[in-house]
Amino acid sequence: MRPTVLVLGGTTEATALAQALSDGGYDATFSYAGRVAQPKAQPLPTRIGGFGGVDGLVNYLHEHHITHVIDATHPFAAQMSRNAVAACRKADVRLIALTRPEWLALKGDRWTHVPDMAGAVGALDRGSCRVMLAIGKQQLAEFAVHRQHHYLLRLVDEPTVALRFDSYEVVVAQGPFNLTDDLALMRAHKIDLLVSKNAGGTAARAKIDAAREMGIEVVMIDRPKVPKRIVVGSVDDALRWIR
Ligand SMILES: NC(=O)c1ccc[n+]([C@@H]2O[C@H](COP(=O)([O-])OP(=O)(O)OC[C@H]3O[C@@H](n4cnc5c(N)ncnc54)[C@H](OP(=O)(O)O)[C@@H]3O)[C@@H](O)[C@H]2O)c1
């Protein structure tokens, strides 16, 4: 039977996979959550928006006769990944995750590991400093309890809700980022603490390398746990799995 593939996207890896599936003439659909105002155009038919939880995804898989799901979402998109595991089990559809290894601290890195966002907020309970928050937009509000800091927020879109920080600046930019630019940005804003998710991969790595060069601390948020599933690390492996 000819495979019918659903790609859960929102990452650089998902975009590379979409190109490979298109080049290979696969019957595949790309799915975005709809968080970003102008998501990257994909060379595959694209749908945007949540499925409506596990049951909604099960219905989608049945209605569209999906045979293979590739979860290429961000390592911190844990809800989507959990839903994919549960829905594919229920619908008896094959599932893999395409993801990247997490970052490991190198010599000279000054990382404080925290298990989750609440841990990162707790780690900022200290005297005033200049913090770069590179964590996306969804959980920014949690940091408003620490008004003593100045925040540099790097976001994909301009914020649409009021941010309750006393002192902050927004930089709107979409990755991939490079070391030269991130060093310049962090130096210009006199950043002395970086908060980052352990996203892994290369697109968002530059700020971590810049922090090491500057000798500043990184509050590193560990990855959330997701249920066991088959994981591949490259587009080629994902294509081999489909075949
Ligand atoms: N979290 C991050 O740090 C981060 C960073 C970069 C990119 N992203 C991307 O941004 C998107 C949302 O991430 P998140 O952390 O908000 O996800 P999440 O918390 O795991 O997911 C929340 C809900 O959003 C919907 N959703 C998420 N990804 C989807 C997709 N690719 N297609 C359709 N619906 C999706 C699902 O809604 P329903 O339950 O209604 O199906 C899901 O239950 C993902 O595509 C992810 O790859 C996330």
The ligand as an SDF file (V2000), in Angstrom:
LIG
                    3D

 48 52  0  0  0  0  0  0  0  0999 V2000
    7.8070   24.4740   22.5650 N   0  0  0  0  0  0  0  0  0  0  0  0
    8.8360   25.0600   21.9690 C   0  0  0  0  0  0  0  0  0  0  0  0
    9.8140   25.4750   22.6060 O   0  0  0  0  0  0  0  0  0  0  0  0
    8.8690   25.2160   20.4830 C   0  0  0  0  0  0  0  0  0  0  0  0
    9.9830   25.8140   19.8720 C   0  0  0  0  0  0  0  0  0  0  0  0
   10.0160   25.9350   18.4840 C   0  0  0  0  0  0  0  0  0  0  0  0
    8.9780   25.4680   17.7300 C   0  0  0  0  0  0  0  0  0  0  0  0
    7.9020   24.8850   18.3510 N   0  0  0  0  0  0  0  0  0  0  0  0
    6.8150   24.3930   17.5070 C   0  0  0  0  0  0  0  0  0  0  0  0
    5.6510   25.1130   17.8380 O   0  0  0  0  0  0  0  0  0  0  0  0
    4.5220   24.2720   17.7830 C   0  0  0  0  0  0  0  0  0  0  0  0
    3.7620   24.3230   19.0880 C   0  0  0  0  0  0  0  0  0  0  0  0
    4.6210   23.9320   20.1270 O   0  0  0  0  0  0  0  0  0  0  0  0
    4.0610   23.8020   21.6140 P   0  0  0  0  0  0  0  0  0  0  0  0
    5.2160   23.6170   22.5240 O   0  0  0  0  0  0  0  0  0  0  0  0
    3.0590   24.8610   21.8490 O   0  0  0  0  0  0  0  0  0  0  0  0
    3.2840   22.4190   21.4760 O   0  0  0  0  0  0  0  0  0  0  0  0
    2.5760   21.5520   22.6110 P   0  0  0  0  0  0  0  0  0  0  0  0
    2.4650   22.3330   23.8690 O   0  0  0  0  0  0  0  0  0  0  0  0
    3.2090   20.2240   22.6830 O   0  0  0  0  0  0  0  0  0  0  0  0
    1.1520   21.3500   21.9460 O   0  0  0  0  0  0  0  0  0  0  0  0
   -0.0340   21.9670   22.4160 C   0  0  0  0  0  0  0  0  0  0  0  0
   -1.1000   21.7200   21.3890 C   0  0  0  0  0  0  0  0  0  0  0  0
   -0.8240   22.4440   20.1830 O   0  0  0  0  0  0  0  0  0  0  0  0
   -1.2240   21.6750   19.0630 C   0  0  0  0  0  0  0  0  0  0  0  0
   -0.0500   21.3730   18.2500 N   0  0  0  0  0  0  0  0  0  0  0  0
    1.2550   21.3880   18.5900 C   0  0  0  0  0  0  0  0  0  0  0  0
    2.0360   21.1150   17.5400 N   0  0  0  0  0  0  0  0  0  0  0  0
    1.2120   20.9200   16.4960 C   0  0  0  0  0  0  0  0  0  0  0  0
    1.4120   20.6240   15.1260 C   0  0  0  0  0  0  0  0  0  0  0  0
    2.6510   20.5090   14.6030 N   0  0  0  0  0  0  0  0  0  0  0  0
    0.3260   20.4810   14.3360 N   0  0  0  0  0  0  0  0  0  0  0  0
   -0.9350   20.6410   14.8410 C   0  0  0  0  0  0  0  0  0  0  0  0
   -1.1830   20.9290   16.1290 N   0  0  0  0  0  0  0  0  0  0  0  0
   -0.1300   21.0800   16.9410 C   0  0  0  0  0  0  0  0  0  0  0  0
   -1.8850   20.4350   19.6060 C   0  0  0  0  0  0  0  0  0  0  0  0
   -3.2510   20.7910   19.7880 O   0  0  0  0  0  0  0  0  0  0  0  0
   -4.4160   19.7000   19.8010 P   0  0  0  0  0  0  0  0  0  0  0  0
   -4.3270   19.0070   21.1110 O   0  0  0  0  0  0  0  0  0  0  0  0
   -5.6560   20.5130   19.6120 O   0  0  0  0  0  0  0  0  0  0  0  0
   -4.1550   18.7510   18.6600 O   0  0  0  0  0  0  0  0  0  0  0  0
   -1.1940   20.2820   20.9460 C   0  0  0  0  0  0  0  0  0  0  0  0
   -1.9130   19.4920   21.8810 O   0  0  0  0  0  0  0  0  0  0  0  0
    5.0040   22.8730   17.4100 C   0  0  0  0  0  0  0  0  0  0  0  0
    4.7770   22.7140   16.0530 O   0  0  0  0  0  0  0  0  0  0  0  0
    6.4790   22.9220   17.7260 C   0  0  0  0  0  0  0  0  0  0  0  0
    7.2340   22.0830   16.8770 O   0  0  0  0  0  0  0  0  0  0  0  0
    7.8230   24.7570   19.6950 C   0  0  0  0  0  0  0  0  0  0  0  0
  1  2  1  0
  2  3  2  0
  2  4  1  0
  4  5  1  0
  4 48  2  0
  5  6  2  0
  6  7  1  0
  7  8  2  0
  8  9  1  0
  8 48  1  0
  9 10  1  0
  9 46  1  0
 10 11  1  0
 11 12  1  0
 11 44  1  0
 12 13  1  0
 13 14  1  0
 14 15  2  0
 14 16  1  0
 14 17  1  0
 17 18  1  0
 18 19  2  0
 18 20  1  0
 18 21  1  0
 21 22  1  0
 22 23  1  0
 23 24  1  0
 23 42  1  0
 24 25  1  0
 25 26  1  0
 25 36  1  0
 26 27  1  0
 26 35  1  0
 27 28  2  0
 28 29  1  0
 29 30  1  0
 29 35  2  0
 30 31  1  0
 30 32  2  0
 32 33  1  0
 33 34  2  0
 34 35  1  0
 36 37  1  0
 36 42  1  0
 37 38  1  0
 38 39  2  0
 38 40  1  0
 38 41  1  0
 42 43  1  0
 44 45  1  0
 44 46  1  0
 46 47  1  0
M  CHG  2   8   1  16  -1
M  END
$$$$
